[in-house]
Amino acid sequence: MSGWTESDSQTYRECADVAVPRRDEMVATLVAAVPFSADEPVKMLELGSGDGRLAEALLTVFSRATLTALDGSESMRQAASQ
C-alpha cells in the first residue's frame, strides 16, 4: 500500500503546473501517440488518473471513446469526474 495521502493529493493539485513543467505538452504528446483515429469507438483505461487532465484530453479528441479512469485518491477521483 502506498503512503500517499489525501493531503499529498491536494498539494499535488496546487503545485502540479510548476512541479511538472511542460505538463500540457506531455499530455498532447500522449494523445497524439494513441494509435487510433479520432472517430473510432475505442475503450481506454487510465491507471493513476490523478485529476483527470489526460482523461479530459483523450475524451476531447476521441469523442466516441469510453474511458475508465482509476486512481487511489478519493479527492483525485472527484477532481477527475468534474
N, C-alpha and C positions, 0 to 999 in steps of 0.2 A: 504494500500500500504506500502511496505517495505521502510525503509530508506537506504537500500543497494545501493551503487553507483558503477559505473564502476571503480572508484579508489579503492573501497573495493575489487572488483574482482581482480584487479591487485595485491594488497597487499596479498590477499589470495594465489594467484598462486605463488608469490615469497616466501612465508613462510610456505606453506601447509605441506611440508615434515617435518618441525620442529614442527609446531603448532599441527599437527595431528600425534603423534607418532604411529608407527606400522601401518601406513596407508595401506601399501601393504598387510600386514597380514589381516587387516579388509576386504579389497576388496576380497582377496582369500577366506575368511570365508563366505562372502555373496555369492560369485559364487558357492562355494561348497554346500550351503544351497538351491540352486534352485532345485525344485522337478521334474525336467525333465531330460531325458537323452540327452547327447550332440548332438545326431543326429536327435532330434525332431524339426520340423519346428514351433517353438513357437513364439508368439508375446509378446514383453516385452515393458513396459512403465516405464521410469525413470523420476521422478519428482525432480527438483532441481539437474540436472545432472552435474552442475559445469563444470570442464574442461574435462569431459568425461572419466576419469580414470576407473570408474566402467563399463561404457558402452563398452569401449575397451576390458576389461577383459571378460565381458559377451559374446561379439561377437567373441572373440578368442576361447572360449570354445564351444559356441553354434553357430557354423558356419552357420546353417540353420535358425537361428532366425532372426526375424525382430524386430528392437529396435527403439522406438521413445524416444528421449531424450529431455526433456524440461527444460529450465532454464530462469529466468527473466533477466539475464545479457547478453547483446549482445556479449560482449567480451568472456564470458564463452561459449556461443553457438558457436562462431567462433573457440575457442580452442578445443571444443568437436568435431567439424566437421573435424578437421585436424587429 
